[in-house]
Amino acid sequence: MQLSNGPAKPNANRKTRAAAGPGSALTRGVGLGLALGLGAALAASAAPVDGKDARKLVFKPDGAEVAVVDLPFLSETDRKTLVVVGAQQPYYGAIAVAPTEGLRSKATLAAANYHDVDAARVAALRRCDAARKPEGAPCVIAAEIRPKGWEPRALQLSADATDGLRSEYGRRGGPRAMAISPSTGRWAVIKGQGAASRALEACADQSGATDCRIAVEDR
């Protein structure tokens, strides 16, 4: 079994802080899937919130819970392994498995540190299908990783972005904004005049994505 995080690794954003310019910091079933989809939809459609409300909405950045999907080819040992390994990954995440190869395959891959489980599922499935044997069955999601005590809220941030909200966005200091890319898990925090537009540019520059949006903003 080989597990690999997605592009939004815990330190990935912090390695490219300088790219944003001066005054900035970059930083088990069907029922469960439906609930997670609802949470992602709420987060994606929500208008930006200010820093005070954002800190109330996000979960603690450390600590994740794992929901193992009820798949017939998973043994009890496999399920326990998924829980142990998944709990070590930053939320939001997902683990994909090739059914005809089993859990202990190089195609078993995790995508973690996204802003919602749906994006992590897409990334995990894409990587797993690229790594599995071509004659085998398509990959499926074997586990989902979310914050402890998860429930649908108007704002969802990755574990890394949540940490950035607390440590880098700050509580004071004038205009500031956090932009996030749901599809990649990337994020950017910018302070000063024109913070929102500059945060969007920084997010797009580091992620290469076109879905960056402002999640948190203080004017």
Backbone bond lengths (Angstrom), bond angles and torsions (degrees), N, CA, C in turn:
res aa  C-N    CA-C-N  psi(-1)  N-CA   C-N-CA  omega(-1)  CA-C   N-CA-C  phi
1 M - - - 1.464 - - 1.520 109.56 -
2 Q 1.309 116.56 133.50 1.453 121.74 179.29 1.511 108.42 -127.31
3 L 1.314 116.66 119.02 1.445 120.52 179.93 1.516 109.48 -109.12
4 S 1.307 115.32 136.01 1.458 119.84 -178.17 1.515 109.35 -141.38
5 N 1.321 116.52 129.78 1.456 120.65 176.37 1.513 110.86 -68.08
6 G 1.317 114.49 161.65 1.446 120.42 176.55 1.519 111.04 -77.86
7 P 1.334 117.34 -172.08 1.456 120.85 -176.93 1.518 112.79 -64.63
8 A 1.321 116.94 -20.10 1.458 119.65 -178.35 1.515 110.46 -91.63
9 K 1.311 117.49 66.23 1.447 121.86 179.86 1.530 109.59 -76.70
10 P 1.341 116.64 160.62 1.453 119.71 -175.02 1.518 115.19 -51.06
11 N 1.326 118.67 -37.01 1.453 120.21 -176.45 1.524 113.50 -105.73
12 A 1.306 117.41 4.08 1.458 119.95 -173.22 1.523 111.97 -61.56
13 N 1.341 117.73 -43.55 1.455 120.34 -177.52 1.523 110.99 -68.35
14 R 1.315 116.94 -38.81 1.448 120.39 -175.38 1.532 111.66 -67.38
15 K 1.298 118.08 -23.50 1.456 121.50 -179.73 1.522 111.86 -71.97
16 T 1.331 117.40 -16.52 1.460 119.96 -175.92 1.519 111.82 -120.46
17 R 1.305 118.00 30.14 1.455 120.31 -178.96 1.522 112.12 -58.84
18 A 1.312 116.85 -39.11 1.462 120.23 -174.77 1.514 112.51 -63.14
19 A 1.321 116.76 -20.80 1.460 119.76 -177.06 1.510 112.90 -65.46
20 A 1.330 117.99 -20.48 1.459 120.28 -176.13 1.528 112.39 -86.97
21 G 1.290 118.58 -9.62 1.445 120.27 176.32 1.518 113.12 92.25
22 P 1.328 117.85 -176.30 1.463 122.91 -175.56 1.524 112.15 -61.04
23 G 1.324 115.43 146.23 1.459 121.35 174.86 1.500 113.96 69.36
24 S 1.319 118.03 27.35 1.448 120.01 -175.32 1.512 111.17 -135.30
25 A 1.346 114.86 166.30 1.466 120.82 174.33 1.514 108.56 -146.45
26 L 1.328 117.25 121.89 1.460 119.08 175.97 1.512 110.03 -89.50
27 T 0.307 18.53 145.58 1.414 16.01 -175.51 1.532 112.83 -83.05
28 R 31.282 108.82 -124.93 1.403 123.61 -158.83 1.403 97.61 -142.08
29 G 0.981 89.32 23.00 1.410 94.90 -173.17 1.500 111.29 178.49
30 V 1.386 111.65 -179.39 1.446 118.79 -176.10 1.520 110.82 -63.08
31 G 1.317 117.54 -40.07 1.450 120.83 -177.87 1.514 111.85 -58.49
32 L 1.312 116.97 -42.66 1.453 121.37 179.65 1.516 110.58 -64.42
33 G 1.320 116.95 -45.08 1.455 120.40 -179.87 1.521 111.77 -60.42
34 L 1.334 117.06 -39.18 1.452 121.14 178.85 1.516 110.84 -64.74
35 A 1.333 116.08 -42.63 1.460 119.96 179.71 1.514 111.59 -64.96
36 L 1.332 117.27 -42.02 1.456 120.61 179.04 1.520 110.94 -65.81
37 G 1.331 116.57 -37.79 1.455 120.24 176.95 1.514 111.42 -62.45
38 L 1.320 116.49 -38.37 1.451 121.08 177.56 1.513 110.54 -63.52
39 G 1.329 116.31 -43.29 1.452 120.04 178.84 1.509 111.95 -61.13
40 A 1.332 116.74 -42.26 1.464 120.33 179.87 1.518 110.72 -66.08
41 A 1.345 116.88 -38.89 1.456 120.41 179.74 1.520 110.66 -64.47
42 L 1.326 116.95 -41.61 1.453 120.45 177.92 1.517 110.83 -61.82
43 A 1.339 115.66 -44.70 1.455 119.78 -178.65 1.515 111.25 -65.01
44 A 1.332 117.09 -40.91 1.458 120.71 -175.75 1.522 112.25 -69.22
45 S 1.338 117.31 -31.50 1.450 120.33 -174.74 1.522 112.40 -94.57
46 A 1.327 118.22 -7.56 1.454 121.26 -174.70 1.519 111.38 -73.10
47 A 1.333 114.94 145.47 1.448 120.40 173.45 1.524 108.52 -75.16
48 P 1.330 118.16 159.56 1.463 120.06 178.79 1.527 111.38 -57.81
49 V 1.309 116.40 147.27 1.459 121.83 175.54 1.527 107.62 -115.22
50 D 1.334 115.84 161.30 1.459 117.41 178.81 1.522 110.03 -81.90
51 G 1.314 115.99 171.27 1.458 120.18 -174.36 1.515 113.19 -60.41
52 K 1.324 117.16 -38.14 1.458 120.67 -179.11 1.516 111.09 -62.71
53 D 1.346 116.56 -47.51 1.466 119.90 179.08 1.518 111.18 -67.89
54 A 1.323 116.78 -36.37 1.463 120.43 -179.22 1.518 110.91 -60.89
55 R 1.323 116.58 -43.13 1.463 119.52 -179.21 1.525 112.12 -64.17
56 K 1.340 116.94 -27.11 1.465 120.63 177.55 1.527 111.68 -78.30
57 L 1.325 116.53 -27.40 1.464 120.91 -173.58 1.530 113.20 -86.39
58 V 1.318 117.00 -32.21 1.462 119.19 -175.13 1.528 110.78 -79.65
59 F 1.322 114.50 162.16 1.457 121.31 178.42 1.521 109.75 -93.64
60 K 1.312 116.62 169.93 1.453 120.04 176.19 1.525 109.24 -61.18
61 P 1.342 118.27 138.39 1.462 119.74 -175.50 1.521 114.38 -69.75
62 D 1.335 117.63 -22.62 1.455 119.40 179.91 1.525 109.90 -105.73
63 G 1.298 115.50 144.54 1.460 120.49 179.07 1.517 112.10 98.29
64 A 1.320 115.81 121.00 1.463 120.91 179.69 1.515 109.40 -132.67
65 E 1.328 115.51 153.61 1.456 121.11 173.84 1.520 108.66 -116.28
66 V 1.309 115.84 150.56 1.465 121.10 -173.83 1.522 109.79 -118.35
67 A 1.312 116.43 128.57 1.462 122.25 174.83 1.526 107.91 -106.90
68 V 1.316 116.81 112.29 1.461 121.90 -178.97 1.529 109.15 -87.05
69 V 1.318 115.86 131.69 1.455 121.58 179.94 1.526 109.48 -78.01
70 D 1.313 116.96 142.05 1.468 122.25 -177.89 1.525 109.59 -79.42
71 L 1.332 116.06 88.93 1.457 122.26 179.95 1.527 109.54 -109.36
72 P 1.333 118.74 134.63 1.467 121.06 -173.74 1.521 114.55 -64.51
73 F 1.324 118.96 -25.15 1.461 119.99 -176.24 1.528 112.45 -87.05
74 L 1.329 118.42 -3.64 1.454 121.02 179.03 1.530 110.36 -86.74
75 S 1.322 116.08 127.10 1.463 120.36 175.37 1.526 109.23 -81.85
76 E 1.311 115.96 171.61 1.458 119.45 177.61 1.524 110.51 -63.41
77 T 1.315 116.09 -35.69 1.471 119.97 176.66 1.523 110.52 -65.38
78 D 1.326 116.75 -40.80 1.460 120.80 177.62 1.529 110.40 -59.46
79 R 1.313 116.58 -43.52 1.462 120.69 -178.17 1.526 110.98 -63.27
80 K 1.311 115.70 -42.69 1.458 119.66 178.95 1.530 110.55 -65.24
81 T 1.326 116.00 -38.68 1.460 120.26 178.22 1.521 111.26 -62.52
82 L 1.316 116.83 -42.97 1.460 121.50 178.95 1.526 111.46 -60.74
83 V 1.315 116.13 -40.41 1.464 120.27 179.68 1.524 110.48 -65.33
84 V 1.321 116.52 -45.62 1.464 120.74 -178.36 1.525 111.25 -65.06
85 V 1.326 115.99 -48.60 1.468 120.17 -177.70 1.522 110.78 -69.42
86 G 1.328 116.98 -42.90 1.456 120.50 -178.95 1.512 113.10 -62.14
87 A 1.328 117.08 -36.21 1.463 121.16 -179.13 1.517 112.22 -66.42
88 Q 1.329 117.17 -17.27 1.459 121.49 178.90 1.526 112.25 -87.55
89 Q 1.329 116.96 -7.74 1.452 121.34 -178.74 1.533 110.22 -92.40
90 P 1.328 118.68 147.67 1.470 120.71 175.31 1.527 110.43 -74.56
91 Y 1.321 115.66 139.30 1.480 119.03 177.71 1.531 110.39 -72.27
92 Y 1.301 119.16 163.02 1.463 129.02 -13.27 1.523 107.92 -82.60
93 G 1.341 116.81 146.25 1.446 118.07 -176.28 1.508 112.67 -152.60
94 A 1.331 114.95 176.29 1.463 121.99 178.55 1.520 108.52 -155.11
95 I 1.323 115.77 150.78 1.464 122.01 177.37 1.524 108.25 -120.05
96 A 1.326 116.13 125.78 1.463 121.84 -178.97 1.522 109.93 -107.82
97 V 1.330 115.63 144.78 1.465 122.25 -177.32 1.526 109.45 -133.60
98 A 1.333 116.27 143.90 1.462 121.50 172.94 1.535 107.89 -85.97
99 P 1.317 119.72 113.97 1.469 122.10 -173.17 1.524 114.44 -56.40
100 T 1.321 117.39 -37.74 1.464 120.05 -177.22 1.528 113.16 -81.51
101 E 1.332 116.97 -6.54 1.459 120.69 179.23 1.521 112.87 -109.52
102 G 1.327 117.04 -22.07 1.448 120.40 178.88 1.518 113.62 84.05
103 L 1.309 114.93 175.16 1.464 120.72 -174.14 1.528 112.51 -64.67
104 R 1.327 117.34 -38.62 1.462 121.12 -175.67 1.523 111.69 -85.90
105 S 1.298 114.61 57.39 1.462 121.73 -179.25 1.520 108.59 -127.12
106 K 1.322 116.72 153.16 1.460 120.04 177.81 1.530 111.23 -67.21
107 A 1.319 116.33 -14.02 1.464 119.74 178.62 1.516 112.36 -80.99
108 T 1.324 118.62 -12.60 1.462 121.49 177.23 1.520 108.22 -72.71
109 L 1.328 116.27 112.34 1.460 120.78 -173.55 1.524 111.06 -135.05
110 A 1.313 115.26 146.47 1.456 121.74 177.88 1.521 110.21 -111.98
111 A 1.311 115.97 141.71 1.459 122.43 169.98 1.519 106.07 -116.58
112 A 1.311 117.70 122.57 1.458 121.12 -173.39 1.516 111.79 -136.22
113 N 1.344 114.76 164.87 1.462 123.62 177.94 1.527 112.26 72.27
114 Y 1.313 115.50 36.94 1.466 121.68 173.76 1.528 109.46 -96.90
115 H 1.321 116.17 171.71 1.464 119.96 -178.65 1.525 112.75 -86.63
116 D 1.306 118.30 -9.20 1.461 122.26 173.34 1.524 109.11 -159.04
117 V 1.309 115.82 160.67 1.458 120.80 -176.82 1.520 111.87 -67.72
118 D 1.327 117.76 -35.23 1.459 120.14 -177.34 1.523 111.50 -57.77
119 A 1.328 117.32 -44.99 1.462 120.69 178.96 1.524 110.95 -65.18
120 A 1.324 116.36 -38.24 1.468 120.22 178.05 1.524 111.10 -65.01
121 R 1.312 117.22 -38.39 1.469 121.30 178.50 1.537 110.38 -61.06
122 V 1.324 115.50 -46.55 1.468 120.42 -179.63 1.528 110.22 -59.11
123 A 1.335 116.19 -46.48 1.461 120.44 -178.37 1.525 111.87 -65.75
124 A 1.332 116.59 -42.89 1.465 120.02 -178.74 1.525 111.08 -64.73
125 L 1.317 117.34 -43.12 1.461 121.00 179.65 1.523 111.35 -64.63
126 R 1.325 116.38 -39.96 1.463 119.96 -179.29 1.526 110.74 -62.76
127 R 1.323 116.62 -44.50 1.464 119.78 -178.44 1.525 112.36 -71.02
128 C 1.319 114.93 -38.97 1.467 119.22 179.22 1.525 110.50 -63.73
129 D 1.326 117.19 -45.08 1.468 120.45 -179.60 1.523 111.12 -64.42
130 A 1.335 116.64 -31.34 1.463 119.73 178.82 1.526 111.13 -72.79
131 A 1.338 117.42 -25.04 1.466 121.07 -175.76 1.530 113.79 -98.42
132 R 1.321 118.53 -17.76 1.468 120.78 -176.00 1.527 111.48 -75.45
133 K 1.321 115.08 166.45 1.457 120.65 175.55 1.526 109.43 -68.11
134 P 1.314 117.83 132.43 1.468 120.40 -173.33 1.522 114.10 -61.92
135 E 1.334 116.88 -25.31 1.463 117.99 -178.79 1.524 112.41 -83.96
136 G 1.313 118.06 -5.95 1.456 121.73 -176.79 1.517 112.97 -85.54
137 A 1.334 114.87 176.43 1.462 121.14 179.60 1.526 110.53 -74.66
138 P 1.341 117.98 153.33 1.459 121.59 178.27 1.531 111.45 -59.02
139 C 1.304 115.67 151.74 1.464 120.71 -179.30 1.521 111.48 -69.43
140 V 1.323 115.01 156.14 1.465 122.09 178.01 1.526 108.33 -133.44
141 I 1.317 116.15 159.62 1.459 120.80 177.33 1.523 109.33 -81.57
142 A 1.333 115.52 126.31 1.454 120.92 -178.85 1.529 112.31 -101.99
143 A 1.324 117.10 -22.02 1.462 119.75 -179.48 1.524 110.04 -158.12
144 E 1.323 114.79 150.74 1.457 122.09 176.40 1.528 108.66 -121.85
145 I 1.326 115.43 141.67 1.459 121.71 -175.87 1.524 108.69 -117.16
146 R 1.313 116.57 126.65 1.456 121.53 -177.36 1.515 109.39 -143.07
147 P 1.332 118.21 169.39 1.470 119.69 178.58 1.525 111.30 -66.08
148 K 1.306 116.35 153.78 1.455 120.23 175.34 1.530 109.13 -62.90
149 G 1.338 115.40 134.10 1.459 120.15 -179.74 1.510 113.72 74.54
150 W 1.341 116.99 23.77 1.474 120.42 -176.41 1.512 112.53 -56.41
151 E 1.325 114.98 143.33 1.460 124.04 170.99 1.519 106.99 -153.97
152 P 1.340 118.28 156.28 1.464 119.29 -179.90 1.528 111.17 -61.95
153 R 1.308 116.10 131.16 1.459 121.94 177.24 1.516 109.67 -138.09
154 A 1.322 116.00 164.21 1.460 121.39 -176.36 1.523 112.67 -70.75
155 L 1.331 117.74 -15.98 1.459 121.17 178.93 1.514 109.67 -135.47
156 Q 1.317 116.53 129.74 1.453 122.33 174.34 1.518 108.41 -128.23
157 L 1.333 115.82 130.74 1.453 122.11 177.71 1.518 108.96 -129.97
158 S 1.304 116.29 150.73 1.465 120.82 174.46 1.522 109.81 -62.18
159 A 1.316 116.26 165.38 1.463 120.07 177.64 1.523 110.68 -59.24
160 D 1.317 116.99 -40.39 1.452 121.32 -179.03 1.523 111.55 -67.31
161 A 1.346 116.34 -44.31 1.465 120.19 179.23 1.526 110.99 -66.96
162 T 1.334 116.89 -35.03 1.463 120.42 176.61 1.522 110.38 -62.19
163 D 1.316 115.89 -42.26 1.463 120.00 176.79 1.526 110.28 -63.68
164 G 1.334 116.21 -39.82 1.455 120.71 178.24 1.517 112.73 -65.70
165 L 1.335 116.37 -35.76 1.464 120.39 177.09 1.522 110.19 -60.37
166 R 1.300 116.76 -40.63 1.460 121.42 -176.62 1.532 112.34 -79.08
167 S 1.320 116.76 -39.96 1.459 119.12 -172.05 1.525 114.16 -96.74
168 E 1.332 117.62 -28.50 1.458 120.26 -172.93 1.523 113.52 -114.31
169 Y 1.329 116.93 -34.92 1.469 119.00 177.26 1.521 109.90 -67.12
170 G 1.322 115.31 -42.90 1.462 119.98 175.59 1.513 113.70 77.83
171 R 1.324 114.79 176.66 1.464 121.71 -178.11 1.528 112.10 -105.97
172 R 1.304 117.68 -20.90 1.459 121.48 -179.17 1.520 110.07 -139.73
173 G 1.324 114.50 173.10 1.455 117.60 174.57 1.511 114.62 121.56
174 G 1.349 118.61 20.83 1.445 120.34 176.13 1.516 113.59 83.06
175 P 1.339 117.04 -161.69 1.464 120.64 -176.54 1.526 112.00 -59.33
176 R 1.320 115.77 138.56 1.453 121.12 176.81 1.517 108.97 -161.36
177 A 1.320 116.15 157.18 1.458 120.53 -177.01 1.521 110.11 -152.85
178 M 1.337 115.02 148.46 1.464 121.85 172.92 1.524 108.34 -118.34
179 A 1.321 115.80 124.60 1.465 121.52 175.13 1.519 108.75 -107.43
180 I 1.323 116.30 144.04 1.459 120.63 179.32 1.529 110.02 -130.45
181 S 1.322 115.15 152.31 1.463 122.55 173.44 1.526 107.63 -113.30
182 P 1.340 118.75 104.00 1.462 120.74 -178.67 1.527 113.78 -58.47
183 S 1.318 117.72 -36.01 1.462 119.92 -174.53 1.524 113.41 -74.00
184 T 1.338 117.78 -24.27 1.463 120.80 -177.03 1.524 113.54 -114.45
185 G 1.338 117.95 -18.25 1.451 121.00 -175.90 1.516 113.64 83.72
186 R 1.323 117.80 -0.50 1.461 121.00 -179.71 1.528 110.35 -74.27
187 W 1.335 114.99 162.66 1.457 120.08 179.86 1.515 109.25 -157.98
188 A 1.323 115.94 162.21 1.460 120.84 178.09 1.515 109.07 -147.58
189 V 1.309 116.47 139.89 1.462 123.35 173.96 1.521 108.01 -115.17
190 I 1.338 116.07 129.11 1.456 121.98 179.20 1.528 108.61 -129.48
191 K 1.330 116.19 139.97 1.455 121.71 177.41 1.525 110.06 -119.60
192 G 1.330 116.42 150.63 1.455 121.08 177.35 1.518 112.34 107.69
193 Q 1.310 115.61 -176.08 1.454 121.07 -178.86 1.536 110.92 -61.74
194 G 1.326 115.35 141.19 1.461 120.17 -179.00 1.515 112.76 67.84
195 A 1.341 116.84 26.85 1.460 121.08 -174.42 1.525 112.39 -57.42
196 A 1.325 117.49 -43.49 1.471 120.36 -175.41 1.523 111.49 -63.05
197 S 1.325 116.96 -50.36 1.465 119.49 -177.65 1.529 111.14 -66.18
198 R 1.315 116.29 -37.42 1.466 119.74 179.28 1.525 111.76 -70.37
199 A 1.338 116.38 -34.13 1.463 119.53 177.08 1.521 110.84 -65.95
200 L 1.328 116.56 -40.88 1.462 120.32 177.53 1.529 110.81 -61.83
201 E 1.327 116.22 -41.80 1.465 120.34 179.09 1.528 111.04 -64.72
202 A 1.324 116.21 -43.50 1.458 120.04 -179.48 1.517 111.58 -64.76
203 C 1.328 116.37 -41.24 1.461 121.16 178.37 1.524 110.75 -62.21
204 A 1.326 115.75 -44.90 1.466 119.87 -179.88 1.522 111.48 -66.51
205 D 1.328 116.93 -38.48 1.461 120.86 -178.53 1.524 111.09 -63.70
206 Q 1.322 117.21 -43.87 1.456 119.17 -174.73 1.522 113.07 -82.80
207 S 1.337 117.44 -24.09 1.467 119.88 -176.99 1.514 112.82 -97.84
208 G 1.339 116.68 -26.70 1.451 120.21 -173.44 1.504 112.55 72.45
209 A 1.339 116.46 11.27 1.463 121.48 -176.78 1.521 110.85 -97.63
210 T 1.317 115.45 162.26 1.463 120.94 179.12 1.526 112.01 -110.80
211 D 1.330 116.80 9.15 1.467 119.46 -175.72 1.521 113.37 -107.56
212 C 1.328 118.30 15.63 1.461 120.14 179.98 1.519 110.41 -61.80
213 R 1.319 116.42 139.09 1.452 121.86 178.17 1.522 109.27 -143.97
214 I 1.314 116.50 158.99 1.453 121.11 177.63 1.517 109.05 -81.56
215 A 1.332 115.61 122.18 1.463 121.13 179.97 1.523 111.58 -101.41
216 V 1.331 116.42 -35.19 1.466 121.52 -178.58 1.525 107.91 -135.38
217 E 1.333 115.81 136.39 1.466 118.54 -179.28 1.527 110.73 -153.37
218 D 1.318 115.57 135.92 1.468 123.32 171.05 1.517 106.86 -125.21
219 R 1.317 115.52 130.15 1.478 119.62 -176.51 1.521 111.36 -105.13
